[in-house]
Each structure stands twice: as structure tokens, then as C-alpha cells.
Amino acid sequence: MDRRPAFWLLLAALALGAWWLLPSRTSSFTNLPPTARGEWIAFGDSLTSGIGANEGRDFPRQLSQRLGVNIRNLGVPGDTTQGGLARLDGAAKAQPRVVLLCLGGNDGLQQMGREQMFANLGVMIDRFHAAGAFVVLLGVRSATVRDKNEKPFEELARAKKVLLVPNILDGLITDPRLMSDTIHPNDAGYERIADKIEAALRPVMDKLR
């Protein structure tokens, strides 16, 4: 059975959903198009570095191949938003054109304050914006039965005028076929994350190249 039509229907649905989640459509994004001329970067923790994936199957690499752009992987396993702040200036000084920002999961696992976590993410977004970058904020759920991070991520994305890809592990952590352990996806799981980010980016790609 040919599953390609179903895949493209799913991709179209994800793109439409991402479109309606924009703070106020593309005209309201900060730095669209970006003024920075550097490479794309993925700035995050183990989900970005690709723990659990085989070589070259992390989501930044998969996304890079699909979009035809180079994405430098700046994922540091175990990093928190505080750790991200410590290496922020170095990343921003490279004037990245697009930043895929994925931090916060370890803050929740280490029971750090949610308010401080989102304040730190806000500082990072502001710094990357000041460098001329277009920022894509990747949502991560809280380590609770009920996800308490969903609305704060939406509010932060709206306030900072960035593209949000909500809860990138949604649909993965409950499916052992997509996970290498209880936290990290496997190759197929990272492919699903790349699907979500690609669907969100496609409507604005002509302004990001």
C-alpha cells in the first residue's frame, strides 16, 4: 500500500496547524527576513545533539538535508536554560541567520523554577534577535502529568514574535517504537520531530534562504 499520499496529507495538516499558531501570521515575526548572514544553528540540549540517534540522524541533520541549508548543531547534553545563557554570546556573535532554540527540558527534570526558565529563554531570544536572527522556539513539555509548559511557550512566542513548534515530543514519548529511552527519541522519533519543524518552516522558507 502506498503511504505517500497519507504522509503528504499529514504534512499539510501540520503546516496548516503551525500557520494558525503563528503569533499573528508571518508579518508579525521578528527578523523575517533575517538581517544576519551567518549559518543556521540548532541551539539546545540532548534532544538537539541527538542522543539516542545513529550518526547523522539527529533532527538538525535530517532537517538540513530536507531544506537544503547547513544547520550547525550546538546541542549540549544535559544543558539547562542557565547553561544556554552561559554560551549565548558566543553563539550570537556568529550572527546566525536562523536559530532553532530547544532548551527547558532539563530545567523541568532538575525541578528548576518555571518562571526563571521562561525568563532565560526570553533573554536568549532577545539576544539572537539583536544579532539579526529569525528564531524558531521548540516547545518541550513539563515533567508533570499535565503539561504546564504549553501556555507559557505560546505566550512567550507571541510576546517575542517568534515561530513556535509546540511540544516536539508530543506523540513520541508514549510510543516505544519512536524512543530510544524514556526521554530521547530514536532515529524514527527524530524524523517525526524534523517533520514538525519542516511543516512549520515551509510557509516562510522563501524569506529565510
C-alpha positions as CSV (number, residue, x, y, z in Angstrom):
1,M,0.0,0.0,0.0
2,D,1.4,3.4,-1.0
3,R,1.5,5.6,2.1
4,R,2.9,8.7,0.4
5,P,-0.5,10.4,0.0
6,A,-1.2,9.9,3.7
7,F,2.2,11.4,4.6
8,W,1.7,14.5,2.5
9,L,-1.8,15.0,3.9
10,L,-0.3,14.8,7.4
11,L,2.5,17.2,6.4
12,A,-0.1,19.6,5.0
13,A,-2.2,19.4,8.2
14,L,0.8,20.1,10.4
15,A,1.7,23.1,8.2
16,L,-1.8,24.4,8.5
17,G,-1.8,23.9,12.2
18,A,1.6,25.7,12.6
19,W,0.3,28.5,10.4
20,W,-2.7,29.1,12.7
21,L,-0.4,29.0,15.7
22,L,1.7,31.9,14.5
23,P,1.5,34.9,16.9
24,S,-0.3,36.9,14.1
25,R,0.8,35.4,10.8
26,T,4.2,35.9,9.2
27,S,4.1,39.7,9.1
28,S,4.4,39.8,12.9
29,F,7.6,37.8,13.2
30,T,10.8,39.5,14.3
31,N,13.6,39.4,11.7
32,L,11.6,37.9,8.8
33,P,13.6,38.0,6.7
34,P,16.7,37.8,8.9
35,T,19.3,40.5,8.7
36,A,22.1,38.2,9.9
37,R,24.0,36.4,7.2
38,G,25.6,33.5,9.1
39,E,24.6,29.9,9.0
40,W,21.6,28.3,10.7
41,I,22.2,26.9,14.2
42,A,20.3,24.4,16.4
43,F,20.9,25.7,20.0
44,G,19.8,23.2,22.6
45,D,20.4,20.2,24.8
46,S,20.5,16.4,24.2
47,L,17.3,16.5,22.1
48,T,19.2,18.8,19.7
49,S,22.6,16.9,19.9
50,G,20.7,13.7,19.0
51,I,21.2,11.4,22.0
52,G,19.6,8.1,21.0
53,A,20.0,8.5,17.3
54,N,22.5,7.0,15.0
55,E,25.2,9.2,13.4
56,G,23.6,11.8,11.1
57,R,20.0,11.0,12.2
58,D,19.6,13.8,14.8
59,F,16.8,16.2,13.8
60,P,19.1,19.2,12.8
61,R,20.9,16.9,10.3
62,Q,17.6,15.5,8.9
63,L,16.1,18.9,8.6
64,S,19.2,20.3,7.0
65,Q,19.0,17.6,4.2
66,R,15.3,18.3,3.6
67,L,15.6,22.1,3.5
68,G,18.9,22.3,1.6
69,V,20.5,24.5,4.3
70,N,23.5,23.9,6.5
71,I,22.5,23.7,10.2
72,R,25.2,23.8,12.8
73,N,24.4,21.6,15.8
74,L,25.1,23.3,19.1
75,G,23.3,20.8,21.3
76,V,24.9,20.1,24.7
77,P,23.5,17.1,26.5
78,G,22.3,17.9,30.0
79,D,22.2,21.7,29.3
80,T,19.6,23.8,31.1
81,T,18.4,27.3,30.1
82,Q,21.0,28.7,32.6
83,G,23.7,26.8,30.7
84,G,22.4,28.2,27.5
85,L,22.8,31.7,28.8
86,A,26.5,30.9,29.6
87,R,27.2,30.1,25.9
88,L,24.8,32.6,24.4
89,D,27.2,35.4,23.5
90,G,29.4,33.1,21.5
91,A,26.6,31.7,19.5
92,A,25.0,35.1,18.9
93,K,28.3,36.7,17.8
94,A,28.4,34.3,14.9
95,Q,25.3,36.1,13.6
96,P,23.2,33.0,12.8
97,R,20.6,33.6,10.2
98,V,18.1,31.2,11.8
99,V,18.2,29.7,15.3
100,L,16.3,26.6,16.3
101,L,16.0,27.1,20.1
102,C,15.3,23.9,22.1
103,L,16.0,24.3,25.9
104,G,14.0,23.8,29.0
105,G,13.6,20.0,29.3
106,N,16.4,19.6,31.8
107,D,15.1,22.6,33.8
108,G,12.0,20.6,34.4
109,L,13.8,17.3,35.1
110,Q,16.0,19.2,37.7
111,Q,13.0,20.9,39.2
112,M,14.2,24.4,38.4
113,G,11.7,27.2,38.6
114,R,9.4,27.6,35.6
115,E,9.4,31.4,35.7
116,Q,13.2,31.5,35.6
117,M,13.2,29.0,32.7
118,F,11.0,31.2,30.6
119,A,12.8,34.3,31.6
120,N,16.1,32.7,30.5
121,L,14.5,31.7,27.2
122,G,13.3,35.3,26.7
123,V,16.8,36.6,27.2
124,M,18.2,34.2,24.6
125,I,15.5,35.2,22.1
126,D,16.2,38.9,22.6
127,R,20.0,38.3,22.2
128,F,19.5,36.3,19.0
129,H,17.1,38.9,17.7
130,A,19.6,41.7,18.4
131,A,22.1,39.7,16.2
132,G,19.6,39.7,13.4
133,A,18.4,36.1,13.6
134,F,15.0,34.6,13.0
135,V,14.2,32.4,16.0
136,V,12.2,29.2,16.0
137,L,11.2,28.2,19.5
138,L,10.8,24.4,20.0
139,G,8.4,23.6,22.9
140,V,9.1,20.9,25.4
141,R,6.5,19.7,27.9
142,S,6.9,19.9,31.6
143,A,7.8,16.8,33.7
144,T,4.2,16.6,35.1
145,V,1.1,14.6,34.3
146,R,-0.5,17.7,32.9
147,D,1.8,19.8,30.7
148,K,2.2,23.1,32.4
149,N,4.6,24.5,29.8
150,E,2.2,24.6,26.9
151,K,0.6,28.0,27.5
152,P,3.8,29.7,28.7
153,F,5.5,28.7,25.5
154,E,2.6,30.1,23.5
155,E,2.7,33.3,25.5
156,L,6.5,33.7,25.1
157,A,6.3,33.1,21.3
158,R,3.6,35.7,21.0
159,A,5.4,38.2,23.1
160,K,8.7,37.8,21.3
161,K,7.1,37.3,17.9
162,V,8.9,34.0,17.1
163,L,7.7,30.9,15.3
164,L,6.6,28.2,17.8
165,V,6.7,24.5,17.2
166,P,4.8,23.2,20.2
167,N,5.7,20.2,22.3
168,I,8.1,18.5,19.9
169,L,7.8,15.2,21.8
170,D,4.1,15.0,21.5
171,G,3.1,11.6,20.2
172,L,6.6,10.2,20.7
173,I,7.1,9.6,24.4
174,T,4.1,7.3,24.6
175,D,5.2,5.2,21.6
176,P,8.2,2.9,22.4
177,R,8.7,2.4,18.6
178,L,9.9,6.0,18.4
179,M,12.0,6.2,21.6
180,S,15.5,5.0,22.5
181,D,14.8,5.5,26.2
182,T,12.1,7.3,28.3
183,I,13.4,10.8,27.3
184,H,15.2,10.6,24.0
185,P,13.8,9.6,20.6
186,N,15.4,7.1,18.2
187,D,16.0,7.7,14.5
188,A,12.3,7.4,13.7
189,G,11.4,9.7,16.6
190,Y,13.9,12.4,15.5
191,E,12.4,12.0,12.0
192,R,9.0,12.9,13.4
193,I,10.5,16.0,15.1
194,A,12.0,17.0,11.8
195,D,8.6,16.6,10.2
196,K,7.0,19.0,12.7
197,I,9.7,21.6,12.3
198,E,9.7,21.3,8.5
199,A,6.0,21.8,8.3
200,A,6.2,24.9,10.5
201,L,9.0,26.4,8.4
202,R,7.8,25.7,4.9
203,P,5.4,28.7,4.7
204,V,8.3,31.1,5.4
205,M,11.2,29.4,3.8
206,D,11.4,31.7,0.8
207,K,12.3,34.5,3.3
208,L,14.9,32.5,5.2
209,R,17.2,31.3,2.5
